[in-house]
């Protein structure tokens, strides 16, 4: 029984490593985000905010993930096309921070998103997503 459990456990780990090895290295995908959100379930998502750009082309989605005992609590911001889900794998986050402090998302122009947040323990912070510029203001 123990041997079977170990074989299954190491098989799952090998499969995860194989999938990660297939990801192109120049995509800028935060591997932690991929692993946490696609191979393991989110434990609890709270404070979900969707803010449309002034021209209604894009949506900025911000939320907190409470990971429980094994995963960091995080603030995540994703920009995506209107009508597309923020969970779509083609939309990588513009911000991943290992904190759950308050944040604000403001479109100051059609292609300029201002993220007001704490930048403590920032794991990934991008200033450009497609044709959108992202500015960060320490809150």
HELIX and SHEET records of a PDB file:
HELIX    1   1 UNK A    2  UNK A   22  1                                  21    
HELIX    2   2 UNK A   31  UNK A   34  1                                   4    
HELIX    3   3 UNK A   35  UNK A   39  3                                   5    
SHEET    1   A 5 UNK A  44  UNK A  52  0                                        
SHEET    2   A 5 UNK A  58  UNK A  66 -1                                        
SHEET    3   A 5 UNK A  74  UNK A  81 -1                                        
SHEET    4   A 5 UNK A  95  UNK A  97 -1                                        
SHEET    5   A 5 UNK A 122  UNK A 125 -1                                        
SHEET    1   B 4 UNK A 103  UNK A 109  0                                        
SHEET    2   B 4 UNK A 112  UNK A 117 -1                                        
SHEET    3   B 4 UNK A 132  UNK A 138  1                                        
SHEET    4   B 4 UNK A 128  UNK A 129 -1                                        
END                                                                             
